[in-house]
Amino acid sequence: MSLVAHYTEAPVLNAALPVGGSSAAGFRFTLEGPPSAVYDIYASGTLSNWLKLLSVTNNTYGESSILDPASTNQLRLYRAVQTAP
């Protein structure tokens, strides 16, 4: 009997300055994960109702820059769901 396990690295959403954070244009953050991976980005204010914002494909360095122009000063949470390797 053999066991095969496949582990994937969880994506990281990063809003660190100087690239990320709030501005007049909205809330900007980066997604870090495997190069060329495709993700759907979702936002929520409640953790129970999620709204798909967009789909992104990471560059060859494994990063995508995301801007949420609908962001306000109220609580807004984000998650990334990988849809393709």
Stockholm file with secondary structure:
# STOCKHOLM 1.0

chainA/1-85         MSLVAHYTEAPVLNAALPVGGSSAAGFRFTLEGPPSAVYDIYASGTLSNWLKLLSVTNNTYGESSILDPASTNQLRLYRAVQTAP
#=GR chainA/1-85 SS CCCCCCCCCCCEEECCTTTSEEETTEEEEEEECSTTCEEEEEEESSSSSCEEEEEEECCTTSEEEEEETTCCSSCCEEEEEEEEC
#=GC SS_cons        CCCCCCCCCCCEEECCTTTSEEETTEEEEEEECSTTCEEEEEEESSSSSCEEEEEEECCTTSEEEEEETTCCSSCCEEEEEEEEC
//
